[in-house]
Amino acid sequence: MVEDSKEVLSQVSIFDQIGQNDHQNVIFCHDKDTGLKAIIAIHDTTLGPAIGGTRMWAYKNEEEALEDVLRLSRGMTYKASISGINCGGGSAVIIGDSRSQKSEALMRRYGRFIKNLNGEFITGEDLGTSPRDMEFIHMETRHVVGIPEFLGGSGDTAPITAFGVYMGMKASAKELWGNDSLAGKAVVVQGVGHVGEALVKLLREESAKVYISDLNDERLLSVSKKYAAKAMPNNHIYDLDIDIYAPCAFGATLNSENINRLKCAIIAGSANNQLENEDVHGQQIFDKGILYAPDFLINAGGLINAYSEIAGYNKNKAEQLTEKIYEVTRMIYKKSRLESIPTHQAAFEMASKRIEDIRKIKAFY
């Protein structure tokens, strides 16, 4: 499976990290001709084959890439479980600059690695990849979702991912204010990529007051002008007196320093792994009295869409399943209130219980 194992990571470092969260399989993919360097992580397949996006990013080093893919794949396991769908958790990262190092040959070579996994891992787009890239992968394997509609796929998953986050926001508003209207609420959307922009559109259509930030100044100004949203420097958003903070870019923005600075009532965004440390920062947010909508639940629209595509895509059915995020978010808040535990812990316990229940059933097969 692995063509070149000359990674700078030590074996001790690799196996220590893999063993921490019981990953089933981690595959290192390297191809000299195309320049491909990728890592595929399969966390758990109790509920079904692992599904997860392929992210392409210019990581500082292989250690950072491995840490990212392990966290992302683990999150996908619990995202699938809490969403009630029958798939497991996986993820992949390609190390490189998607703007200058991506090519058809590289994506197709990567697709061959996925094909060799015989359906154990099914991928889709993520940061740095697009439906066009999924089309290239599809030329080599059928184990890919998010392909263009003319190939029988669902195309861009950003709108339905944003819709799920929007449902989570509205459920949070209902929990906190007794009314799920977002009209007039001040919302910061950090990161206005495809999902962030789609979320801004939904919020502005409901007359929310929207502030936005992004590392890409050109995109920031474009989205600001298009939706009449106020552009803000990225580091200033944590000090704004707002109602909702929506992290929609990178993970780990909820750390000790930023949480202390936050002046919001609700955190609800699309970014994966928002808590730098799940136990420490989930509790810190809870103690501060901020209502946190667990990321692996409310950003599950893309996964739900992908799962629907595997079963024979039906847009209306995918939207109906995504709309249920509202109901599940309310259930998590109820469990959090009754047990006096952070919302992230409540969601994790619910997701873990479903996996364990199915695991017990399978033990009798």
Secondary structure, DSSP 8 states (H G I E B T S, - for coil): --S----SS-HHHHHHHHHHTT-SEEEEEEETTTTEEEEEEEEE-SSSSEEEEEEEE--SSHHHHHHHHHHHHHHHHHHHHHTT-S-EEEEEEEES-TTTT--HHHHHHHHHHHHTTTTSEEEEE-TT--HHHHHHHHTT-S-B-S--GGGTS----HHHHHHHHHHHHHHHHHHHHS----TT-EEEEE--SHHHHHHHHHHHHTT-EEEEE-S-HHHHHHHHHHHT-EE--GGGGGGSB-SEEEE-SSS--BSHHHHHH-B-SEE--S-SS-BSSHHHHHHHHHHHT-EE--HHHHTTHHHHHHHHHHTT--HHHHHHHHHTHHHHHHHHHHHHHHHT--HHHHHHHHHHHHHHHHHHHHTT-
